[in-house]
Amino acid sequence: MEGTPSPVGCTDWEDTGCGLGAARPVWSWGVVQGTPGLAWAKHPRVRSPFPAPTRSSCGRAVCWLSPEQTAGKQKPYMYTQGQAVLNRSFFPCFDTPSVKFTYSATVKVPEGFTAVMSATSWEKQKDNTFVFKMSQPIPSYLIALVVGDIVSADVGPRSRVWAEPCLIEAAKKEYDGVIEEFLEVGEKLFGPYVWGRYDILFMPPSFPFGGMENPCLTFVTPCLLAGDRSLVDVIIHEISHSWFGNLVTNATWGEFWLNEGFTMYAQRRISTEVYGLPYTCLEAATGRALLRQHMDATGEDHPLNKLRVVIEPGVNPDDTYNETPYEKGYCFVSYLAHLVGNQSKFDAFLQAYVNRFKFQSITADDTLGFFLEYFPDLKEKGVDTIPGFEFDRWLNVPGWPPYLPDLSPGQQLMRPADELAELWAADGLNMEAIEAVDIMGWRTYQLVYFLDQVLQKSPLPEGNVERLSKMYPKISKAQNAELRLRWCQIVLKNNLEAEYSKVKDFLHSQGKQKYTLPLYRAMWGGSEATRALAMEIFSATAPQLHVNVQNYVKKILGLGGAEA
């Protein structure tokens, strides 16, 4: 993204369909020296050393938000999302994770707006021009840009939060002093954090994803702002990518587990150090349940349910996305740790692995070859060919993981939640037994597990959900998005019309795909009243949703649109 800019005029406008419905001028890639679109300049111009794209090559990496799609509702906003192969529509590049490079960029934006990028350094110059430099080599998908009405606040010695002005105080309160602890534990386990700063940018509510691990500047959903720090541990996954994914990267998207399986393992190692083994096992159990749901839905022998996926030419890697590289990948890394039989020795291996392959893109053969090289005694024993657990089987045979790590320490947290859910599902409520269980000390995943059990047992006997709501305002009035999702699902499944307003409020407050689509499915699969509620909410909120989420909801509601 370096070069001597030359002017390219922009004279006509188009509704791109590749962002979020905002009109923008046709523009070109490269060193942005003007204002590409967002409808804020009467005569915008873009300067670039690269030729302008045609209308038909509209850039899907660049998302243009109207003011209605932001938290402040006052100014437009632009962000890029490169993973997996979208940044080719943002700037000319070898858009493959097998190629890494440094970059610099110059971005000029209107007064009242700020530009930030996934870069190791940035400088604001005159005329509201921002200069960025990434001094470490990264793959194309990790280059990211945001332009918007955003401000920042320090929350640690090497971290700050970025957000729209109306969210910045909440972001600072939620994450002040939190990130550094996670970084320090990660460094102890996996080696130095090489990216300098670790900043978090809280995206507008229409951001459809949970997070994106852009180096130096992680993008996250504002749903993490629960108000009580009950979701701060979610950021551990993105922090773990600082070593696994960003530093050591899968060379092909067909071996995505090298990014995500190792990151899930690293996330749970950090979580164990910070929160203890029982809580981490409880969280891992929820992940295993998601993998089970996925494989039940697709069939275990589906070709995507293996760790080495063949992505044919012309197939978008995003279309192969599922739980397998995350949770089956985690199981494979856990199996490698099981073979070693000593946690400290496996932690040392992970540090050596990161040090050996840092700033490189590698294959599973590189990873497993280094594992056997690092543990020659295991290589001599032929652990790669143990019947039923062959490394080749892990990589190339679809199906349930041959090995599952022991999650039994989580039972001490799951058992009380199971017993409490049984009490609430009974025809005659035993209030003495219910009141004897104190949930005030339960952390998020224990409450999530409890609500999942209540949802499975729903509809409950008449009156039970109303009493549950009154007894546990920590749940029924929570701002924690994970709890809000499940409470809304319980409300819908039990036809608790008195609390339909909570479903409406939640869907008005955010547009994350993970939370939005399940609620529309629940409403559309329910009564006439919930169907009417779905149409009412969608009619009011559609303009603030990401275009992809809009299309998914339309499909659910029988209005056309993409597969959901």
URTAFEN-V347356 format. One record per pair of residues at least 12 apart in sequence whose ideal C-beta (glycine too) atoms are under 7 Angstrom apart, sorted by the first residue. I is the first residue (numbers start at 1). GAP is how many residues later the second one is. If there is no record, write none. Layout:
BEGIN
<<I | GAP> <I | GAP>>
END
This chain:
BEGIN
<<1 | 29> <1 | 30> <1 | 90> <1 | 102> <1 | 103> <1 | 104> <2 | 29> <2 | 102> <3 | 27> <3 | 28> <3 | 46> <4 | 45> <5 | 26> <5 | 28> <5 | 42> <5 | 43> <5 | 44> <6 | 41> <6 | 43> <7 | 38> <7 | 40> <8 | 20> <8 | 38> <8 | 39> <8 | 40> <8 | 44> <9 | 36> <10 | 15> <10 | 16> <10 | 17> <10 | 34> <10 | 35> <10 | 36> <12 | 14> <13 | 12> <14 | 12> <14 | 41> <16 | 42> <16 | 48> <17 | 41> <17 | 530> <18 | 40> <18 | 41> <18 | 42> <18 | 44> <19 | 43> <19 | 44> <19 | 45> <20 | 43> <20 | 44> <20 | 45> <20 | 46> <20 | 49> <20 | 186> <20 | 526> <20 | 527> <21 | 45> <21 | 526> <22 | 16> <22 | 17> <22 | 42> <22 | 43> <22 | 44> <22 | 54> <23 | 16> <24 | 12> <24 | 13> <24 | 14> <24 | 40> <25 | 12> <25 | 19> <26 | 26> <26 | 29> <27 | 19> <27 | 25> <28 | 18> <28 | 20> <28 | 22> <28 | 23> <28 | 24> <28 | 25> <29 | 19> <29 | 21> <29 | 24> <29 | 61> <29 | 62> <29 | 63> <30 | 18> <30 | 19> <30 | 20> <30 | 61> <31 | 17> <31 | 18> <31 | 74> <31 | 75> <32 | 14> <32 | 75> <32 | 76> <33 | 14> <33 | 73> <33 | 75> <34 | 12> <34 | 13> <34 | 74> <35 | 74> <35 | 75> <37 | 27> <38 | 26> <38 | 38> <38 | 40> <39 | 37> <40 | 36> <40 | 70> <41 | 69> <50 | 42> <57 | 32> <59 | 30> <59 | 31> <60 | 26> <60 | 29> <61 | 19> <61 | 20> <61 | 21> <61 | 25> <61 | 26> <61 | 28> <61 | 29> <62 | 16> <62 | 18> <62 | 28> <63 | 15> <63 | 16> <63 | 18> <64 | 14> <65 | 12> <65 | 13> <65 | 139> <65 | 141> <68 | 475> <68 | 476> <69 | 135> <69 | 137> <69 | 475> <70 | 94> <70 | 134> <71 | 93> <71 | 95> <71 | 96> <71 | 133> <71 | 134> <71 | 151> <72 | 77> <72 | 92> <72 | 93> <72 | 94> <74 | 75> <75 | 37> <75 | 73> <75 | 74> <77 | 71> <77 | 127> <78 | 68> <78 | 69> <78 | 70> <79 | 67> <79 | 124> <80 | 64> <80 | 65> <81 | 131> <82 | 58> <82 | 59> <82 | 60> <82 | 61> <82 | 62> <83 | 58> <83 | 129> <84 | 57> <84 | 169> <84 | 233> <84 | 234> <85 | 231> <85 | 232> <87 | 53> <87 | 54> <87 | 56> <93 | 47> <94 | 46> <95 | 45> <97 | 42> <97 | 44> <97 | 152> <97 | 153> <97 | 154> <97 | 155> <97 | 156> <97 | 264> <98 | 153> <98 | 154> <98 | 263> <99 | 40> <100 | 37> <100 | 38> <100 | 39> <100 | 259> <100 | 261> <101 | 36> <102 | 32> <102 | 33> <102 | 34> <102 | 35> <103 | 31> <103 | 40> <104 | 28> <104 | 29> <105 | 12> <105 | 27> <106 | 23> <106 | 25> <107 | 23> <107 | 38> <108 | 19> <108 | 20> <108 | 21> <109 | 19> <109 | 38> <110 | 18> <111 | 17> <112 | 37> <113 | 34> <113 | 35> <113 | 36> <114 | 34> <114 | 36> <115 | 15> <115 | 30> <115 | 32> <116 | 30> <116 | 34> <116 | 46> <116 | 85> <116 | 101> <117 | 15> <117 | 27> <117 | 28> <117 | 100> <118 | 16> <118 | 24> <118 | 25> <118 | 26> <118 | 96> <118 | 97> <118 | 98> <118 | 99> <119 | 13> <119 | 14> <119 | 15> <119 | 97> <120 | 13> <120 | 14> <120 | 15> <120 | 16> <120 | 75> <120 | 76> <120 | 96> <121 | 12> <136 | 58> <136 | 59> <136 | 223> <137 | 222> <138 | 77> <138 | 108> <139 | 110> <139 | 222> <142 | 72> <142 | 73> <142 | 104> <144 | 70> <144 | 73> <144 | 75> <146 | 55> <148 | 16> <149 | 15> <149 | 16> <150 | 12> <150 | 13> <150 | 14> <151 | 14> <151 | 17> <153 | 15> <153 | 18> <153 | 19> <155 | 17> <155 | 20> <155 | 21> <155 | 22> <155 | 24> <156 | 21> <156 | 23> <156 | 24> <157 | 23> <158 | 38> <158 | 39> <158 | 40> <159 | 20> <159 | 21> <159 | 38> <159 | 39> <159 | 40> <160 | 39> <161 | 14> <161 | 39> <161 | 41> <162 | 37> <162 | 39> <162 | 40> <163 | 39> <167 | 35> <167 | 55> <167 | 58> <170 | 55> <171 | 31> <171 | 54> <174 | 51> <174 | 55> <174 | 58> <175 | 25> <175 | 57> <178 | 54> <179 | 19> <179 | 56> <181 | 93> <182 | 53> <182 | 54> <182 | 57> <182 | 88> <183 | 15> <183 | 56> <185 | 85> <185 | 88> <185 | 89> <186 | 53> <186 | 54> <186 | 56> <186 | 57> <186 | 84> <189 | 80> <189 | 81> <189 | 158> <189 | 161> <190 | 53> <190 | 76> <190 | 160> <190 | 161> <190 | 164> <191 | 52> <191 | 160> <191 | 163> <191 | 164> <193 | 49> <194 | 53> <195 | 20> <195 | 21> <195 | 47> <196 | 20> <197 | 19> <198 | 18> <198 | 41> <199 | 17> <199 | 18> <200 | 18> <200 | 20> <200 | 35> <201 | 16> <201 | 17> <201 | 18> <202 | 18> <202 | 20> <202 | 23> <203 | 16> <203 | 17> <203 | 18> <203 | 19> <205 | 17> <205 | 304> <205 | 305> <205 | 306> <205 | 339> <206 | 305> <206 | 338> <206 | 339> <206 | 340> <207 | 14> <208 | 303> <208 | 304> <208 | 305> <208 | 338> <208 | 340> <208 | 341> <209 | 12> <210 | 302> <210 | 304> <211 | 27> <213 | 25> <213 | 28> <213 | 32> <213 | 33> <215 | 31> <218 | 20> <220 | 15> <220 | 18> <221 | 291> <222 | 288> <223 | 258> <223 | 287> <223 | 289> <223 | 292> <226 | 253> <226 | 254> <226 | 255> <227 | 252> <230 | 214> <230 | 250> <231 | 213> <231 | 249> <231 | 250> <231 | 251> <233 | 38> <233 | 42> <236 | 31> <236 | 34> <236 | 35> <237 | 26> <237 | 30> <240 | 23> <240 | 26> <240 | 27> <240 | 30> <241 | 22> <243 | 23> <243 | 111> <244 | 15> <244 | 18> <244 | 19> <244 | 22> <245 | 14> <245 | 18> <247 | 107> <247 | 111> <247 | 112> <248 | 106> <248 | 109> <248 | 110> <248 | 112> <248 | 114> <249 | 112> <250 | 111> <251 | 110> <251 | 111> <251 | 112> <253 | 58> <253 | 64> <254 | 54> <254 | 55> <254 | 56> <254 | 57> <255 | 53> <255 | 108> <255 | 109> <256 | 69> <257 | 50> <257 | 68> <257 | 72> <258 | 104> <258 | 106> <258 | 109> <260 | 65> <260 | 66> <260 | 69> <261 | 64> <261 | 65> <261 | 68> <261 | 69> <261 | 71> <261 | 72> <262 | 71> <264 | 62> <264 | 63> <264 | 65> <264 | 66> <265 | 65> <265 | 68> <265 | 69> <268 | 12> <268 | 16> <271 | 12> <277 | 132> <278 | 131> <278 | 132> <278 | 134> <278 | 135> <279 | 134> <279 | 164> <279 | 166> <281 | 126> <281 | 128> <281 | 129> <282 | 128> <282 | 131> <282 | 132> <282 | 163> <282 | 164> <282 | 167> <283 | 162> <284 | 123> <285 | 122> <285 | 125> <285 | 129> <286 | 159> <286 | 162> <286 | 163> <287 | 40> <288 | 39> <290 | 33> <290 | 37> <291 | 32> <291 | 36> <291 | 37> <294 | 28> <294 | 29> <295 | 105> <300 | 98> <300 | 99> <300 | 100> <301 | 97> <301 | 98> <302 | 96> <303 | 95> <304 | 16> <304 | 18> <304 | 20> <305 | 19> <305 | 93> <305 | 94> <306 | 89> <306 | 90> <306 | 91> <306 | 92> <307 | 18> <307 | 21> <307 | 22> <307 | 25> <307 | 87> <307 | 88> <308 | 56> <308 | 87> <308 | 88> <328 | 73> <331 | 70> <331 | 72> <331 | 73> <331 | 74> <332 | 62> <334 | 71> <335 | 54> <335 | 68> <336 | 35> <338 | 65> <339 | 39> <339 | 44> <340 | 35> <349 | 25> <352 | 22> <353 | 17> <356 | 14> <364 | 31> <368 | 16> <368 | 23> <372 | 12> <388 | 14> <389 | 13> <389 | 14> <413 | 33> <414 | 35> <416 | 21> <417 | 29> <417 | 32> <417 | 33> <417 | 36> <418 | 35> <420 | 17> <420 | 30> <421 | 29> <421 | 32> <421 | 33> <421 | 36> <424 | 30> <424 | 36> <424 | 40> <424 | 44> <425 | 32> <425 | 35> <427 | 34> <429 | 35> <429 | 38> <439 | 33> <439 | 35> <440 | 34> <444 | 36> <444 | 38> <447 | 28> <447 | 36> <448 | 34> <448 | 35> <448 | 38> <451 | 24> <451 | 32> <451 | 35> <451 | 36> <451 | 39> <452 | 34> <454 | 36> <455 | 31> <455 | 34> <455 | 35> <455 | 38> <458 | 32> <458 | 35> <458 | 36> <459 | 34> <459 | 35> <460 | 34> <465 | 25> <465 | 29> <465 | 31> <466 | 30> <469 | 30> <475 | 12> <481 | 29> <481 | 34> <484 | 22> <485 | 30> <485 | 33> <487 | 15> <488 | 14> <488 | 15> <488 | 18> <488 | 31> <489 | 29> <489 | 30> <489 | 33> <491 | 12> <492 | 30> <492 | 31> <492 | 34> <492 | 38> <493 | 29> <495 | 32> <497 | 32> <500 | 33> <503 | 16> <503 | 30> <504 | 33> <507 | 12> <507 | 30> <507 | 34> <508 | 33> <511 | 33> <511 | 34> <511 | 35> <511 | 38> <513 | 36> <516 | 33> <516 | 37> <517 | 35> <517 | 39> <517 | 47> <520 | 14> <520 | 33> <520 | 36> <520 | 37> <521 | 35> <524 | 32> <524 | 33> <534 | 23> <535 | 22> <538 | 15> <538 | 19> <548 | 14> <552 | 12>>
END
